[in-house]
Amino acid sequence: MKGYVEASGFPITEIVGRKIPRIILGAHPYDATTYTSKERDQQYLRRWTGPRSMVELMKPVVERFGVTASRGFPSDSDLSRWHRGALRLTMDELDTEIAIVLGSILPTKESVDTSRYVYRLGIKLGGEEFRKKWAGDPIYLYCHEKRNETQTDVDDFVRKSSELPLEVPEELKKVEVDYERLDSMLESYRGFNVPLYVSNEKWEFLVLARRFDELQEAADLVKRKMGTFLLGTHNAGLVIPMAEDAGLRVDGYLTPVNKSGILMFPTQGLAEQAIRASKKPLVGIKPLGGGRVNPQEAFQYVFHELGVHTTMVGIGSIEEAQETLGAAKTTLMT
């Protein structure tokens, strides 16, 4: 089988000694998330009927464009199991290895919701700029629609969140991590080549709760098993400085980066400042802002302005692949 480095159609970078292509195939829309509308999400839910249906898109992306790294998203869902099956089928049929950039939630024994506290901290750091950005962010608007939230619901959330104290909520201090389930998630990718473990943003609640010792213990557990640990967050301007100030020993970060600042919180400027100040490797997500940023401009910003090591891109069709991956390759070669 041809190795993923040899077969890659994109330049290779290194993160803590692990080789990884600078373009990674994202989990969207294989998880039926499009960041555009509920209707489009439903189209993919109907489209995916098993591993073979995913191979029909995945295989030509690997074969024609040389995308030899993919996000892995372990969960208990059919979509996650089908995605793993599609990766194996694609590798077998092309005799080509696909490296996995694995990322999972941090499973907990009870539900945890940090959204109101994050909003309150966002106000502290970003003030009115944060308020306007949060209210107009297209991916947040998509999330409101997906949850069937009315404007009254949104207004109520803002009011209650704005009134919260700055102290860490008691419920965040008490949430128990389900380490048995975390281990099971990691084990589900046994047999794959996993150069990088890059956590889902759900891990950030331990940072927000200032439970740095426990986060370090969990990160070290993952690192012993997978070899690396990068911390994911959707709030780079808030979470990265907290992690850096606490001296967390992580190998880098994952966070949204795109020219329009979509999902870059508390503000795009604060997120950029935190990214540049950390000097640690960065894995970018949402480079196209859920399809709202021109690909050529998107990759110019991601690779040349912010110096991102590698970025994930969601590909929903061969037409998207031609436009998006063509722009990425042109940018990376200049």
HELIX and SHEET records of a PDB file:
HELIX    1   1 TYR A    4  ALA A    7  1                                   4    
HELIX    2   2 LYS A   38  ARG A   47  1                                  10    
HELIX    3   3 PRO A   51  PHE A   65  1                                  15    
HELIX    4   4 ASP A   78  LEU A   94  1                                  17    
HELIX    5   5 SER A  115  GLY A  136  1                                  22    
HELIX    6   6 PRO A  138  LYS A  146  1                                   9    
HELIX    7   7 GLN A  151  SER A  162  1                                  12    
HELIX    8   8 GLU A  170  LYS A  174  1                                   5    
HELIX    9   9 TYR A  179  GLU A  187  1                                   9    
HELIX   10  10 GLU A  201  TRP A  203  5                                   3    
HELIX   11  11 GLU A  204  LEU A  208  1                                   5    
HELIX   12  12 PHE A  212  MET A  226  1                                  15    
HELIX   13  13 ALA A  236  ASP A  245  1                                  10    
HELIX   14  14 GLN A  268  SER A  278  1                                  11    
HELIX   15  15 PRO A  295  PHE A  299  1                                   5    
HELIX   16  16 GLN A  300  GLU A  305  3                                   6    
HELIX   17  17 ILE A  318  LEU A  332  1                                  15    
SHEET    1   A 2 ILE A  12  ILE A  15  0                                        
SHEET    2   A 2 ARG A  18  PRO A  21 -1                                        
SHEET    1   B 5 ILE A  23  LEU A  25  0                                        
SHEET    2   B 5 THR A 310  VAL A 313  1                                        
SHEET    3   B 5 LEU A 282  ILE A 285  1                                        
SHEET    4   B 5 TYR A 253  PRO A 256  1                                        
SHEET    5   B 5 LEU A 231  GLY A 232  1                                        
SHEET    1   C 3 ALA A  69  GLY A  72  0                                        
SHEET    2   C 3 ALA A  99  LEU A 102  1                                        
SHEET    3   C 3 LEU A 196  TYR A 197  1                                        
END                                                                             
